[in-house]
Amino acid sequence: MTDHQAAAMAVLGPGRNRYADPAAWAQLHAELGFELPGDYRAIVDAYAPVRLNGHLYLSHPATERRNLGRWIRQTVRAWSEVDWDDVAPDEDPRLLCGLKSLRFGGDDGLWPLASTDRGETVFLADAGTASAWLLVEDGEGGWTRYDMGFAEWLHRYLVGEDTAGPNSSAFHPGPVELVSLPMAPEDRPAPWYGSDRGM
């Protein structure tokens, strides 16, 4: 069985752990009412705030800019304003993914974990349970369920699999490009590269 957290981190290369802070996670978990999955926290601590391969963004709870908690709250609020009863059946995640109801935030709601500049959003479902899974919106109203944890989803994303529905691969040949996101007005994005994927 593949250790997807180790596999994803091997592709990304050594983490920098610039903002790893257990107190920031504890505060975020107290606000959310549950703990985000350990594989997600480990990856965020190692690399975030970061942009991966020019598309995928990860935020961190210990930073003022690109703060994960603030982004989660804003994203939950925005998605909660959608009137799902007016959505076409082929864009209704309740029908596409067999959901009885659709909520963002709350005990049984969807929680955003990551997003891309292509409009995709990765949501955690069944948060705080051992059976948590992911639901990805493709930025155009399409939804796909992934019965896996974040590390497995990220590993599959990094090796070029479709991770936001059919034909959604964002594979870039060569090592993964990671860009540290600016934390102060005078900062500039600083790229670095992961391990050679041999592809």
C-alpha positions as CSV (number, residue, x, y, z in Angstrom):
1,M,0.0,0.0,0.0
2,T,1.3,3.4,-1.0
3,D,2.1,5.9,1.7
4,H,0.7,8.9,-0.2
5,Q,1.9,11.5,2.2
6,A,5.5,10.3,1.9
7,A,5.0,9.9,-1.9
8,A,3.7,13.4,-2.3
9,M,6.4,14.9,-0.1
10,A,9.1,12.9,-2.1
11,V,7.8,14.6,-5.3
12,L,7.7,18.0,-3.7
13,G,11.2,17.7,-2.2
14,P,12.4,18.7,1.3
15,G,9.9,20.9,3.2
16,R,10.8,24.2,4.6
17,N,8.5,24.3,7.6
18,R,8.7,28.1,7.7
19,Y,5.5,28.6,9.6
20,A,5.0,25.3,11.4
21,D,3.2,26.3,14.6
22,P,1.1,23.8,16.7
23,A,-0.6,26.7,18.5
24,A,-1.9,28.1,15.1
25,W,-3.4,24.7,14.3
26,A,-5.0,24.4,17.7
27,Q,-6.6,27.8,17.4
28,L,-7.9,27.0,13.9
29,H,-9.3,23.6,15.1
30,A,-11.0,25.3,18.0
31,E,-12.7,27.7,15.5
32,L,-13.7,24.9,13.1
33,G,-14.9,22.5,15.8
34,F,-12.8,19.6,14.5
35,E,-9.2,18.7,13.5
36,L,-8.1,18.9,9.9
37,P,-6.6,15.6,8.7
38,G,-3.0,14.9,9.8
39,D,-1.7,14.4,6.2
40,Y,-3.1,17.8,5.2
41,R,-1.5,19.5,8.2
42,A,1.9,17.9,7.6
43,I,1.9,19.0,3.9
44,V,0.7,22.6,4.8
45,D,3.3,22.9,7.5
46,A,6.1,21.7,5.3
47,Y,5.4,23.9,2.3
48,A,2.7,26.6,2.7
49,P,1.9,29.3,1.9
50,V,2.8,28.0,-1.6
51,R,1.7,27.7,-5.2
52,L,2.4,24.4,-6.8
53,N,3.1,24.0,-10.5
54,G,1.6,27.4,-11.3
55,H,-1.9,26.4,-10.2
56,L,-2.6,24.9,-6.8
57,Y,-2.5,27.1,-3.7
58,L,-2.1,26.1,-0.1
59,S,-2.5,28.6,2.7
60,H,-1.2,28.3,6.3
61,P,-3.0,29.1,9.6
62,A,0.1,30.8,11.2
63,T,0.5,33.6,8.6
64,E,-1.3,36.9,8.5
65,R,-1.3,37.0,4.7
66,R,-2.7,34.0,2.9
67,N,-4.1,32.9,6.3
68,L,-5.8,29.5,6.0
69,G,-8.5,30.1,8.7
70,R,-9.6,33.4,7.0
71,W,-9.6,31.8,3.6
72,I,-11.7,28.9,4.9
73,R,-14.2,31.3,6.4
74,Q,-14.5,33.4,3.3
75,T,-14.8,30.4,1.0
76,V,-17.5,28.8,3.2
77,R,-19.4,32.1,3.3
78,A,-19.2,32.5,-0.5
79,W,-20.3,28.9,-1.3
80,S,-23.1,29.1,1.4
81,E,-24.7,31.9,-0.7
82,V,-25.4,29.6,-3.7
83,D,-29.1,28.7,-4.1
84,W,-28.6,25.0,-4.9
85,D,-32.3,24.5,-5.7
86,D,-31.8,26.7,-8.8
87,V,-28.8,24.7,-10.1
88,A,-29.1,22.6,-13.2
89,P,-29.3,18.8,-12.4
90,D,-26.0,18.2,-14.2
91,E,-24.3,20.7,-11.9
92,D,-25.9,19.7,-8.7
93,P,-23.3,18.0,-6.4
94,R,-26.2,16.4,-4.4
95,L,-27.2,14.4,-7.5
96,L,-23.7,13.9,-8.9
97,C,-22.2,12.6,-5.7
98,G,-25.2,11.1,-3.9
99,L,-25.4,13.7,-1.1
100,K,-28.6,14.0,0.9
101,S,-28.0,17.7,1.5
102,L,-25.4,20.2,0.8
103,R,-23.9,22.5,3.4
104,F,-20.7,24.5,3.6
105,G,-19.1,24.6,7.1
106,G,-20.9,23.3,10.2
107,D,-20.7,19.8,11.6
108,D,-21.8,18.0,8.4
109,G,-20.7,20.5,5.8
110,L,-18.0,20.8,3.3
111,W,-14.7,22.5,4.3
112,P,-12.4,24.0,1.7
113,L,-8.8,22.8,1.8
114,A,-7.1,24.1,-1.4
115,S,-7.9,26.0,-4.6
116,T,-6.4,26.7,-8.0
117,D,-6.1,29.6,-10.3
118,R,-8.2,27.6,-12.7
119,G,-11.2,28.0,-10.4
120,E,-11.1,24.5,-8.8
121,T,-11.8,24.1,-5.1
122,V,-11.0,21.0,-3.0
123,F,-13.4,20.3,-0.2
124,L,-13.2,18.0,2.8
125,A,-16.4,16.0,3.4
126,D,-17.2,14.1,6.6
127,A,-14.7,16.2,8.4
128,G,-13.3,15.0,11.6
129,T,-14.2,11.3,10.9
130,A,-12.1,8.4,9.8
131,S,-14.2,8.1,6.6
132,A,-13.5,11.7,5.4
133,W,-13.3,12.1,1.6
134,L,-12.9,14.9,-0.9
135,L,-15.2,16.7,-3.2
136,V,-13.7,18.8,-6.0
137,E,-15.5,21.5,-7.9
138,D,-13.9,22.2,-11.3
139,G,-14.6,25.9,-11.5
140,E,-17.3,25.4,-14.1
141,G,-20.0,23.7,-12.0
142,G,-18.7,20.2,-12.4
143,W,-18.2,18.1,-9.2
144,T,-16.2,15.0,-8.6
145,R,-16.0,12.8,-5.5
146,Y,-12.7,11.3,-4.5
147,D,-12.8,8.6,-1.8
148,M,-9.3,9.4,-0.6
149,G,-7.4,11.6,1.8
150,F,-5.7,14.9,0.8
151,A,-2.2,13.4,0.5
152,E,-3.4,10.8,-1.9
153,W,-5.3,13.4,-3.9
154,L,-2.2,15.7,-4.0
155,H,0.1,12.9,-5.0
156,R,-2.2,12.0,-7.9
157,Y,-2.4,15.7,-8.9
158,L,1.4,16.0,-8.9
159,V,1.9,12.9,-11.1
160,G,-0.6,14.2,-13.6
161,E,-3.8,12.3,-12.9
162,D,-7.3,13.8,-13.4
163,T,-8.1,15.2,-9.9
164,A,-10.9,17.7,-10.7
165,G,-13.0,15.5,-12.9
166,P,-12.4,14.1,-16.4
167,N,-9.6,15.7,-18.5
168,S,-8.5,17.9,-15.6
169,S,-4.9,17.0,-15.4
170,A,-2.5,19.9,-14.8
171,F,0.7,18.0,-15.3
172,H,3.9,19.9,-15.9
173,P,6.9,17.8,-17.0
174,G,10.1,17.9,-14.9
175,P,10.4,18.7,-11.2
176,V,7.4,20.3,-9.4
177,E,7.7,24.1,-9.2
178,L,7.0,25.4,-5.8
179,V,6.6,29.2,-5.3
180,S,6.8,30.7,-1.8
181,L,4.0,33.3,-1.7
182,P,5.0,36.8,-0.5
183,M,4.3,37.5,3.2
184,A,5.2,41.2,3.2
185,P,4.8,44.0,0.6
186,E,8.5,44.0,-0.2
187,D,8.6,40.2,-0.7
188,R,8.8,38.7,-4.2
189,P,7.6,35.2,-5.1
190,A,10.5,32.8,-4.6
191,P,10.5,29.6,-6.7
192,W,12.2,26.4,-5.8
193,Y,11.9,22.9,-7.3
194,G,11.0,19.5,-6.0
195,S,12.5,16.1,-6.9
196,D,12.9,14.9,-10.4
197,R,9.8,12.8,-11.1
198,G,11.6,10.8,-13.9
199,M,8.8,11.7,-16.4
